[in-house]
């Protein structure tokens, strides 16, 4: 499961690779620099969907929905396998 801290880390990486400052990203996305900073540093526990999507759009990123678990083994599967 992807959480907000994972999204924030990816945003920071992409922002840097595009040569954008937090302030420039915030201005382009229509959010505050404090929002971008909090998201990238995991200080933001909740953030509205529209704000996340605005930031991702500026960075040419998108969210992708998949079926839960997507065929990957669960912790229980791995524990059973290690006991065998």
Buried (B, 14 or more C-beta within 10 A) or exposed (E): EEEBBEBBBBBBEBBEEEEBEBEBBBBBBEBBBEBBBBBBEEEBEEBEEEBBBBBBEBBEBEEEEEEEEEEEEEEEEEEEEEEE
